[in-house]
């Protein structure tokens, strides 16, 4: 497994982007922020915010395909199982394929970037925010940038 600069950067993002609290209204506001940014950028993406199996926000923009539903399901399952972003997991498992050796079922999990844990101070990971429709790194960056903007605007950025 790689302990590269990228892995350190991804770990720092997860330590930085922690919510003081997170409820259904936060999911709506954050999801709407991501959707507005995607629309203004012309991104054909699907956006999903969930607390485990309960979908709190879902938006499918023009240009997204039916495949995004499957990518969202598998990306968010990976985040909820490992409590790290799929970009972090992709980097962490560099050189090792947990999906190919029978450890993780590829029909249930993926290491494609674009899903990020909803980490609440004092509670840990309570859900996942997922975007699908761009390249993996772009999906990831859209989520990270949106969470950062949301926390800055809310004044709710917390350290764990």
N, C-alpha and C positions, 0 to 999 in steps of 0.2 A: 504494500500500500504506500502511496505517495504522501509525503509530508511537505509538499511544495509550497511556494509562495501563494499560489492560487488557493490551496487548502486553507492556509492561514487567513487569507482574505475572506473566504467563505465562512470560516469559523467566527471571524470578527463581525461579519454582518449579522450572524445569528445572535451573538452576544449584545450587539447594538440594538437590534430591532425587537425590543421586548415591550409588550403592552402593560400598562398599569392595571387594566381590566379589559374585557372584551365580551360584548353581548351582541344580540341580534341587530341592534341599531348600529353598532360599530361595523358589523358585517355589511349592512346596507350602505353606510356612508363610504367605507373603504372600497367596496365593490363598485359603487357608482363612480368614485374617483378613478379607479382603474379603467372602467368602461369609457368615461369621458376622455381620458388620455388616449386610449386606443382608438376611439372614434376620430379625435382630432389628428391622430397620426396616420389614419387610414389602415389600421391593423385589423385584419379579419381573424379575431380570436374568440375563444370561449373562456369565460371566467367563472370560477367556482370557489366559494368559501364555505367550508363545512366544519362542523364540530362532530368529529368522527363520522358517523353515517347520516347525520342530519344536515341537509343542505340549507344553509342560511342565506346564500346569495347565488344566483346563477344568471348569466347573461351570455347569449350567443350572438355575435355580431356578424353582419354580412361578410361573406368570404370564409367563415369558419365552415368546416365540413363535419359530417357525422362522425368521422374518425376522432375528432376532438373529445367526444364523450368518453371514448375508450381510453385515450391518453390521460384525461383528467382522473378517471377512476384509478388507473394504475399508478400515476404520479402521486396522488394524494394517499393511496394505500402505503406507498413507500415512506412518505413523510410520517404518517401516523405510526408506522411500525418502528422506524428508527429514530424518530424525533429530530431529524436533520433535513435540510433542504435536499431536493434531488440533485442539485448542482454539487453540493457538498458530498453526497454519497457517490456521485459519478467520479469525482476527484479522489475520494478516499479509496474506492475500489479500483483505481487505475491499475491495470495489469492483472486484475482478478475479476472474473465474471461470476457473481453470485447467482445469476439467472441461468447459467449454463451447466452448473454442476449438480443441479437437483436441490440446492438449498432453498432457493426462491423460485416459485412458479412464474415463468415469464408472462403467462396470461393474467396474473394478478398484480405484478409489480413491474416497474421500469426505473431506470436510472436517468432518464431524459430530464434535463433541467426544466424548471418552470413551476415547481411546487415548493412552498416555503412554510415552515411551521408557525402557527400562531402560539407564541410563547407568552404566558402571562406571569408577571412577577408573583412569586409565592405559590403558583399553581402548576407551573411547567407548561408543557405542550398540551393545548386543549383542542387543536384543530389544524387545518391546513388551508392555505390560500394557493390556488392553482390557476395558471394561465396556459393555454395551449393554442397553437396556430402559427407561431413564429419558429425560428430556429431555437434550440434548447437554451443557449446563452441569452438570446433576446427575450424569451419567455421569462427566464429568471430575472433579468435586469428590469423588466417591466414591473414585476412583483416587488422587487427590492426598492426600486425608486418610488413606487407608489406607497409602500409602507412607510418609508422614510418621510415622504411629504405629509402623509396622514399624521404620523406621530409628531412631527414638527408643528403642524397646524393645531393639533389638539393639545400641545404642550405636555403630552403623555409619554414621552420617550423615557424609558426606565432602563437602568442597568440591572442585570440579574445578580 
